[in-house]
Amino acid sequence: MAVWKCTACGHEKEGRCKPRKCPQCEAKDTFVKVESSKEEK
């Protein structure tokens, strides 16, 4: 799992895939990968 951060509002979300829309500020395509969890192979 990766941690994704919205470049518009700073909201962080954990998930396998890049979110299409921020649940907090509703911005589209603003997520960047911040860090990955230790479980990734």
Order of alpha helices (4+ residues) and beta strands (2+ residues): beta-beta-beta
